[in-house]
Each structure stands twice: as structure tokens, then as C-alpha cells.
Amino acid sequence: MAKVFILGPAGIGKTTLAEFISKRYRMPFVQGSSKVLWEKYDVSSHKDLLELPVGNALQFQYDLLDIREESVKGLENFVSDRSVVDNLVYFLLQNGHNISEGEVVAYINKCRTQMNAYLSDPSFKFIYLSAPKGGYPLEDDGMRINHLYYQDWVVGSMFDRVIKDKLITHGFNFDNFICIDTWEWESRVKIIEAFLNLSPWEKFCNKIKSFIF
């Protein structure tokens, strides 16, 4: 079975897709939202996160990286709606402009070590939901920054740079990493089914489980 991370900018459909994969392939869903730390840091929106004092903002990102790593440790299979790539992108957005270059490099190296450990194991899979060329509709949940140009041109562009410029790793093994740049649901599902490529026995077991549970 696979250990699946879904990554991409806010509102791109990571959680919806993770929940679908969890049900379809009978995998535990690991919620990766940063909201697990919001109460501790007295924030209630993404805008609040960007306005945290420097020291708190830096500690928030280290805490979140540790929590996300611990949440999947020891699991034989899972799907999570966040990844270490998300950690690095939002760290740079939140802290890149107001801390030293050395502190940025230290965080990048911590993320890179974790990412390369995952990529050395073929059971780990990464699904990158890239912003479609025509943009995508954003749900106004009152917490995210509900601004398509920010989510697409700023956040989305940072995801592209972190991945394509190999900032977080020396290179992706494209057997366990795919980029999906379509918003259309059926197309996403077909790509994912081909990507996960479960054995006939695993597919049969999943069908049986779907009838039993």
C-alpha cells in the first residue's frame, strides 16, 4: 500500500482529494492542517499567521514540521492533505523576509532531510495539485486569504519554484511524484488511479472492504 502526501496552494482541493483517496483505497486520512496549532499561538486565520511576531512565527513552523512528521510515523499506509513541501513554502512566506539567511538555510536543510528520507522509500507518493492555467474557484471560509492572485501567483508560484528548482531535494523520483494541473474532478481521479496503480489483489480487497464497512 502507499503512503500518500498531497501538496499545493490553499483552496486547490487537497483535503477533498485526500478524503476521496482515503475512502476509495481504505487508507487512514491524516489531517495535516496547521489549525492544530492555532489555539496555542492565538491565531484564527492565515492572515493572523503572517502577522505573528518573528520569534513566534519561526517556532510555529518548527512545531508544525515536527507534528506533521510524527503524525505519519509508523503508519503502513495513509493519505495526508499536507506535506513537508507545504511546510517550506509557508515558512518562506511567513519568515523569509524577516530572519537571517542562515536561519532560512537551517529550516530548508531540515525539510530537505525529511523529504529525501521519504523519497528513498518507494512506498511514499507525492501528488502536487498545481494551479490550473485558468485559475480555480476559491471557497471563502473566513480563514484563508481569499484572493486568487495571492494563492495562484504568490503561493502557487512558490510551490513551483521549490519543486522545479529542487530547493527541497536533489531531484524527484517521478515514479512516486506527479503533478496534476487540472481542476476537473474526473480527470484528477483517473490520473490518481493510474498513479497509485494498486495490484489486482489490493483492488479486490478494497472492493470487499467497501461492501463490508
Secondary structure in CASP SS format (residue, H / E / C, confidence):
PFRMAT SS
TARGET T0000
AUTHOR 0000-0000-0000
METHOD secondary structure of the structure
MODEL  1
M C 1.00
A C 1.00
K E 1.00
V E 1.00
F E 1.00
I E 1.00
L E 1.00
G C 1.00
P C 1.00
A C 1.00
G C 1.00
I C 1.00
G C 1.00
K H 1.00
T H 1.00
T H 1.00
L H 1.00
A H 1.00
E H 1.00
F H 1.00
I H 1.00
S H 1.00
K H 1.00
R H 1.00
Y C 1.00
R C 1.00
M C 1.00
P C 1.00
F E 1.00
V E 1.00
Q C 1.00
G C 1.00
S C 1.00
S H 1.00
K H 1.00
V H 1.00
L H 1.00
W C 1.00
E C 1.00
K C 1.00
Y C 1.00
D C 1.00
V C 1.00
S C 1.00
S C 1.00
H H 1.00
K H 1.00
D H 1.00
L H 1.00
L H 1.00
E C 1.00
L C 1.00
P C 1.00
V H 1.00
G H 1.00
N H 1.00
A H 1.00
L H 1.00
Q H 1.00
F H 1.00
Q H 1.00
Y H 1.00
D H 1.00
L H 1.00
L H 1.00
D H 1.00
I H 1.00
R H 1.00
E H 1.00
E H 1.00
S H 1.00
V H 1.00
K C 1.00
G C 1.00
L C 1.00
E C 1.00
N C 1.00
F E 1.00
V E 1.00
S E 1.00
D C 1.00
R C 1.00
S C 1.00
V H 1.00
V H 1.00
D H 1.00
N H 1.00
L H 1.00
V H 1.00
Y H 1.00
F H 1.00
L H 1.00
L H 1.00
Q H 1.00
N H 1.00
G C 1.00
H C 1.00
N C 1.00
I C 1.00
S C 1.00
E H 1.00
G H 1.00
E H 1.00
V H 1.00
V H 1.00
A H 1.00
Y H 1.00
I H 1.00
N H 1.00
K H 1.00
C H 1.00
R H 1.00
T H 1.00
Q H 1.00
M H 1.00
N H 1.00
A H 1.00
Y H 1.00
L H 1.00
S C 1.00
D C 1.00
P C 1.00
S C 1.00
F E 1.00
K E 1.00
F E 1.00
I E 1.00
Y E 1.00
L E 1.00
S C 1.00
A C 1.00
P C 1.00
K C 1.00
G C 1.00
G C 1.00
Y C 1.00
P C 1.00
L C 1.00
E C 1.00
D C 1.00
D C 1.00
G C 1.00
M C 1.00
R C 1.00
I C 1.00
N C 1.00
H C 1.00
L H 1.00
Y H 1.00
Y H 1.00
Q H 1.00
D H 1.00
W H 1.00
V H 1.00
V H 1.00
G H 1.00
S H 1.00
M H 1.00
F H 1.00
D H 1.00
R H 1.00
V H 1.00
I H 1.00
K H 1.00
D C 1.00
K C 1.00
L C 1.00
I C 1.00
T C 1.00
H C 1.00
G C 1.00
F C 1.00
N C 1.00
F C 1.00
D C 1.00
N C 1.00
F E 1.00
I E 1.00
C E 1.00
I E 1.00
D C 1.00
T C 1.00
W C 1.00
E C 1.00
W H 1.00
E H 1.00
S H 1.00
R H 1.00
V H 1.00
K H 1.00
I H 1.00
I H 1.00
E H 1.00
A H 1.00
F H 1.00
L H 1.00
N C 1.00
L C 1.00
S C 1.00
P H 1.00
W H 1.00
E H 1.00
K H 1.00
F H 1.00
C H 1.00
N H 1.00
K H 1.00
I H 1.00
K H 1.00
S H 1.00
F H 1.00
I H 1.00
F C 1.00
END
